[in-house]
Amino acid sequence: MIKNLVVLGSGSAGLIAALSFRRKLPQIQVSVVRDPSIGVIGVGEGTTPNFPRHLFDYLGIPRKTFYELAEPTWKLGIRFNWGAREHFNYTFAPQLDARLAQLPLPNGFYCDEVFDNLDLSSALMNQRKVFPAQDNGCPDIQPWHAFHIENEKFVAVLEKIAVASGVEFIDGRVDDCRRSDNGLKAIQLEDGRLIEGDYFIDCSGFRSELLGKALQEPFLDFKKTLFCDRAVVGGWERTEEPILPYTTSEQMSTGWCWQIEHERLINRGYVYCSDMISDEEAANEFRAKNPKVPDDPRIVKFRSGCYQRMWVDNVVAIGNAGGFVEPLEATALMIVCSHVQTLINFIQHSQLAPSPSMRDLYNRVTHETWLDIRDFLGLHYKPDTAMKTPFWDRCREETDLSGIEELLEFYRENGPTGFCRYSLQSTQNDFGLEGYLVMLLGHRVPHQKPYQPTDEEWKIWRAHLDTNKRKAQGGLTVEEALAYVRDPRWQWHDNPQG
């Protein structure tokens, strides 16, 4: 039975895991081993809608506290400045896996040419607005949003709430691990202290101190599908630039560039394939595109892939300690929140004594998550027809999408119908069929069922697009919405759990 849980790592993954266990399973003692010499990675992060749901609905963190301390901005989706259309929006509300009641076919059959304003959030993105306005002028904050957040501020918020919730913090650097017949018995620190536990969560990041190093779990590389393995990162203080309500993803010669919007900072990064461009060349291209970045942007190395199992004996890896895929689509915190909830659910139903079959089921579910995301991200690359560089030629020729070949064949034969969902082997991630359809139609991937709407159908469809655009034009900018939620009179309707 699990009585004493030890979390290794005090970054966002470790703190989310520790706080989640403390809130949902208060009978378990939770300790976090924190290495003060590592510090907090000062990067900007994009998230997906499961992130605010986890914070506010699952953990009961008050919105007022979070907004005051973390100072996030809102994210409605991703604007892709690449591909045959030059740009298209991927929002967090259904655009394509949906159908207007007055029309006979799903939305995707009506947007071969026009891929704008398909839903209200896409129209808001086009107008650089974040939320529609209520009758009283206040922002109508919809659930189909995520956040842009500065990691350092977010970690500080989580740590403060974790301490108040009874999580114990132990400072020290890991020197060794003590094994037992059932996995790990203790973590040994450099000063000789032994941190014993009957259950361990590895949130040590890319080092994977417990799962990868101590238990020697094999690693599955995704290099046949995802070629990028480095990023050059920089940013600058915002001046006159408006705060955009979305992440921007832009094609580059040997990869792509993100832009994440914070209130006072703009965070940029160029994700590239080091086999095909040097660090110096990537940094030069990055600076040429973004003249405001510092002269010495930071180079970050990574590998896309995951360990074969996330849960081995009495050790579970969460976050980068278990796997990582390149930054496209902001999957890191999405996976952390999803896997933490799944793990706690399994342990609750096991009455704190999980069986080997429960562990095996968890491993199967989480492994499928990583494979789903690998294939979904690969679909961002292979269909591109716009960029004519060696890297993008390689993406078109070599990207392995065998994991979703059934879906691609069904789409080619039947077009953007919701029945495509039944050709997906698994849907363990948050993107679902909607994400695949956006990529397929966004890249103008051809299919054999083109549809010619009647004049009346076109009239209905165009009225739908115009309505979304008109509503968006009356919406609020990020700056205007932030002013409202910071007004002392603003009230959040929260779960009172603190």
Secondary structure, DSSP 8 states (H G I E B T S, - for coil): ---EEEEE--SHHHHHHHHHHHHH-TTSEEEEEE-TTT-----EEE--THHHIIIIIIS---HHHHHHHH--EEE-EEEEE-STTS-EEEESS-SSS---TTSSS-GGGG-SS--S-SSHHHHHHHTT--B-B-TTS-B---SS-EEEEEHHHHHHHHHHHHHHTT-EEEE--EEEEEEETTEEEEEEETTS-EEE-SEEEE--GGG-IIIIIIS---EEE-TTT----EEEEEEEE-SS----SSEEEEEETTEEEEEEE-SSEEEEEEEE-TTTS-HHHHHHHHHHH-TTS-SS-EEEE---EEES-SEETTEEE-GGGTEE--STT--HHHHHHHHHHHHHHHHHHTTT---HHHHHHHHHHHHHHHHHHHHHHHTTTTT--S--SHHHHHHHHH---GGGHHHHHHHHHH-S-GGGGGG-S---SSSHHHHHHHHHHHTT---S------HHHHHHHHHHHHHHHHHHHTSB-HHHHHHHHTSTT---------
